[in-house]
Amino acid sequence: MAISDIHMATSGLFAISATSQTPILCVQGSTTSRCWVVGIRVDIGVTAASAGNSVLFQLYRTLNTPTLTGSLHGNSHDAAAPASLWVYSTTFGTAPTVTAGSQIWEQELPQTTGSSWEEFPPLGYEWSIPVNSGSTGWLVMMVTTSVSTSTPVSCDLIISQ
C-alpha cells in the first residue's frame, strides 16, 4: 500500500523566446494540508540556439497571490487515487512574482535540442508546498534563456499528498 498519493503537474511545451524570467507552471497548495514536491523533470525541445547558450530552470515560492486561469487538478499516478488537493495552471490572470535569490531549486541546461534533467530528492529533503493561506502555498517554475532564440521547454512536478 502506498504511503501517499502521487500526482503530476505538467506545463506542456512553452516556446520561450525572451531572455527575461518567464513563469511556465504554478502550483497552488491545498487549504487543508501540506503537499510535497518529490520530483522535478525539465526538458528542452528542438531549438536553433547556438552552442554555448543555456536555459535556467528555477523553482520559487511566490511573493504575491497569483490568479490562475484554467486551473487543473494533478494527474494521478494511481487511477483509484482521489483528486489532488492542490491545483496548477500554466496561464495566469495575475502572474506570479518572485525575488532573486529566493529559489528553492534550480538547474541550468545547455540550450540545445534534447537537453533534459530530472531530480528526485532523498526522503526527507522534498520541497514543501505549505497550506495555502493567501500569499503562502504557491510554487512557480520560472525559465530564463541566455539568448532570445525560440526554445520549447517543459516541466513536470511530481507531488505527494
C-alpha positions as CSV (number, residue, x, y, z in Angstrom):
1,M,0.0,0.0,0.0
2,A,1.3,3.4,-0.9
3,I,2.2,5.8,1.9
4,S,0.8,8.8,-0.1
5,D,-1.0,9.6,-3.3
6,I,1.3,10.8,-6.1
7,H,0.1,13.3,-8.8
8,M,1.8,15.2,-11.5
9,A,1.6,18.8,-12.7
10,T,2.9,19.3,-16.3
11,S,3.5,22.5,-18.2
12,G,3.4,21.1,-21.7
13,L,5.6,22.8,-24.2
14,F,6.3,26.5,-23.9
15,A,8.2,28.4,-26.6
16,I,10.4,30.8,-24.8
17,S,12.0,33.5,-27.0
18,A,12.8,36.2,-24.4
19,T,15.8,36.4,-22.1
20,S,13.6,37.6,-19.2
21,Q,12.4,35.3,-16.5
22,T,9.1,33.6,-17.6
23,P,6.7,31.6,-15.5
24,I,5.6,28.3,-17.1
25,L,3.9,26.4,-14.3
26,C,2.4,27.5,-11.0
27,V,1.0,25.2,-8.2
28,Q,-1.5,26.4,-5.6
29,G,-1.3,24.4,-2.4
30,S,-4.2,22.9,-0.6
31,T,-6.1,24.9,2.0
32,T,-6.2,21.8,4.3
33,S,-2.8,20.1,4.2
34,R,0.8,20.4,3.1
35,C,2.0,18.7,-0.1
36,W,5.5,17.8,-1.2
37,V,7.3,18.1,-4.5
38,V,9.1,14.7,-4.7
39,G,10.4,15.0,-8.2
40,I,11.2,17.5,-11.0
41,R,11.7,16.9,-14.7
42,V,12.7,19.7,-17.1
43,D,13.2,19.3,-20.9
44,I,14.3,21.3,-23.9
45,G,12.7,20.6,-27.3
46,V,14.1,21.3,-30.8
47,T,15.9,24.7,-30.8
48,A,18.2,26.5,-33.2
49,A,20.1,28.2,-30.4
50,S,23.9,28.0,-30.9
51,A,26.3,26.2,-28.7
52,G,27.3,27.9,-25.5
53,N,23.9,29.2,-24.6
54,S,21.8,28.0,-21.6
55,V,18.4,27.7,-20.1
56,L,17.9,28.2,-16.3
57,F,15.0,26.5,-14.6
58,Q,14.2,27.8,-11.1
59,L,11.5,26.7,-8.6
60,Y,10.4,29.5,-6.3
61,R,7.9,30.3,-3.6
62,T,5.9,33.3,-4.9
63,L,5.9,36.7,-3.3
64,N,2.3,37.5,-4.3
65,T,-1.0,35.7,-4.6
66,P,-1.2,34.7,-8.3
67,T,-4.5,34.3,-10.1
68,L,-4.6,31.0,-12.0
69,T,-6.7,30.7,-15.1
70,G,-7.8,27.3,-16.3
71,S,-6.7,25.5,-13.1
72,L,-6.3,21.8,-13.3
73,H,-6.0,19.0,-10.6
74,G,-2.9,17.0,-10.7
75,N,-2.8,13.8,-12.9
76,S,-2.8,10.9,-10.5
77,H,-0.3,8.0,-10.9
78,D,-2.9,5.7,-9.4
79,A,-6.3,5.6,-11.2
80,A,-8.0,4.8,-7.9
81,A,-6.5,7.8,-6.0
82,P,-8.7,10.7,-5.0
83,A,-8.3,14.0,-6.9
84,S,-5.3,16.1,-5.9
85,L,-5.8,18.5,-3.1
86,W,-3.9,21.2,-5.0
87,V,-4.3,22.7,-8.4
88,Y,-2.0,24.0,-11.1
89,S,-2.0,26.2,-14.1
90,T,0.2,27.4,-17.0
91,T,-1.8,30.6,-17.5
92,F,-2.3,33.5,-15.1
93,G,-4.7,36.4,-14.6
94,T,-2.2,37.8,-12.1
95,A,1.3,36.4,-12.9
96,P,3.4,35.0,-10.0
97,T,6.2,37.3,-8.8
98,V,9.5,36.2,-7.2
99,T,12.6,37.7,-5.8
100,A,16.1,37.0,-6.9
101,G,18.0,34.5,-4.7
102,S,14.9,33.0,-3.1
103,Q,14.6,30.0,-5.3
104,I,14.3,26.6,-3.6
105,W,15.7,24.6,-6.6
106,E,17.5,25.4,-9.9
107,Q,19.1,23.6,-12.8
108,E,20.9,25.1,-15.8
109,L,20.9,23.1,-19.0
110,P,22.6,23.7,-22.4
111,Q,20.2,25.5,-24.7
112,T,20.5,22.6,-27.2
113,T,17.9,20.2,-28.6
114,G,17.1,17.3,-26.3
115,S,18.7,18.6,-23.1
116,S,16.8,17.3,-20.0
117,W,17.2,16.8,-16.3
118,E,15.2,15.0,-13.6
119,E,15.8,15.1,-9.9
120,F,14.2,13.1,-7.1
121,P,15.4,14.3,-3.7
122,P,16.2,11.8,-1.0
123,L,13.5,11.0,1.5
124,G,13.1,13.9,3.9
125,Y,14.5,16.5,1.5
126,E,11.4,17.1,-0.6
127,W,10.3,20.7,-1.3
128,S,7.2,21.5,0.6
129,I,4.1,23.3,-0.6
130,P,2.7,24.8,2.6
131,V,-1.0,25.0,3.4
132,N,-2.5,27.8,1.2
133,S,-3.4,30.8,3.1
134,G,-3.4,33.7,0.7
135,S,0.2,34.7,-0.1
136,T,1.7,31.3,1.0
137,G,1.2,27.9,-0.5
138,W,2.3,28.7,-4.1
139,L,5.2,27.4,-6.1
140,V,6.2,28.5,-9.6
141,M,8.7,27.3,-12.1
142,M,10.5,30.1,-13.9
143,V,12.6,29.8,-17.0
144,T,15.3,32.2,-18.3
145,T,17.2,31.7,-21.6
146,S,20.6,33.2,-22.3
147,V,19.7,34.0,-25.9
148,S,16.3,35.0,-27.5
149,T,16.2,32.1,-29.9
150,S,12.8,30.4,-29.6
151,T,13.3,27.4,-27.4
152,P,10.5,25.0,-26.4
153,V,10.8,24.0,-22.7
154,S,8.6,21.9,-20.4
155,C,8.5,21.0,-16.8
156,D,6.8,18.2,-14.7
157,L,6.4,18.4,-10.9
158,I,5.7,15.1,-9.2
159,I,3.7,15.9,-6.0
160,S,2.9,13.7,-3.0
161,Q,-0.1,14.5,-0.8
